[in-house]
Amino acid sequence: MQQEQLGKLLRIGGAAATVGVVACVHAAADLMPLGQIMAMRAAISGVLILIYGLLVTQKAGLWPNRWRPHLVRGALACLAMLLSYVAFARLPVAQAQTLMFLAPLIAVPLATVQLGETLSKAALIGLGFGFVGTLFILGVSADLGPHAMWGAVCGIAAAVLVATIQITIRAMMATETAISTALSFTLIVAVVSTASVLFGDWIWPQGEALWILLSAGVFGALNLVLFAESLARAPVSTLAPLDYTGLIWALLADWLIFAVQPGGLSLVGSVLVTVGALIVVLQRKTSSASA
């Protein structure tokens, strides 16, 4: 098997692992506080990522060269993670995952303002699809009641923060490794979310809850490892569109695990957001190739 083909398969596996985290959070939300889910998932993922990093990279590459950008990014990521977990807990897996697809769409106008990038016609079309799809999802969430509506609002807010992180993290990559960025993120999330024990009653996970948390940690670590390994074998422009296979995995998770079948409007909204994000990603691929 050629390296690029292997990279594509690894990227699809990474998209599936991302949905695995969403599904685990959705399942665990009824069993324990979100702060505890965040803390334990980050701690488990961090240990596995550290083991992986020790096996594949120099020890010096595991630690940040400059702590300040890691702390800023970690603070934003903690808030984004909390908001996304609220969405994961309150919405079906497919809807919650789709709202995360808004991040590359939101990054387009942010990059225009902050980085001076031009806004192409294709990007505008992609933004239009995403906007309409978001309205569909918000409408479906509103019909499900305030509980789901707040989940949708939190999901959109999380996507805004993720887009902001994607813009600001570019500067970090000049001096920091992917492993050090992942480790600092999991460490900061674990420490900050552990503080939530002061505001709620944590429980000692047993049985089903324990297995769900362990699975969330494993999926979180797999997400990083598979994405990193895919990037070592194929160009980003080739791999990025494959992230949106996550919608297929999310629909399967809803159907096979949670016995939830998406309604027509929900499915249309998810497809529109995914198509819009793909237009933006593929347009960037074409621009990079022509440059």
Buried (B, 14 or more C-beta within 10 A) or exposed (E): EEEEEBBBBBBBBBBBBBBBBBBBBBBBBEBBBBBBBBBBBBBBBBBBBBEBBEEEBEEEBBBBBEEEBBEEBBEBBBBBBBBBBBBBBBBBBBBBBBBBBBBBBBBBBBBEEEEEBEEBEBBEBBBBBBBBBBEBBBBBBEEBEEEBBBBBBBBBBBBBBBBBBBBBBEEBEEEBBBBBBBBBBBBBBBBBBBEBEEEEEBEEBEEEBBBBBBBBBBBBBBBBBBBBBBBEBBEEBBBBBBBBBBBBBBBBBBBEEBEBEBEEEBBBBBBBBBBBBBBBBBBBBEBEEEE
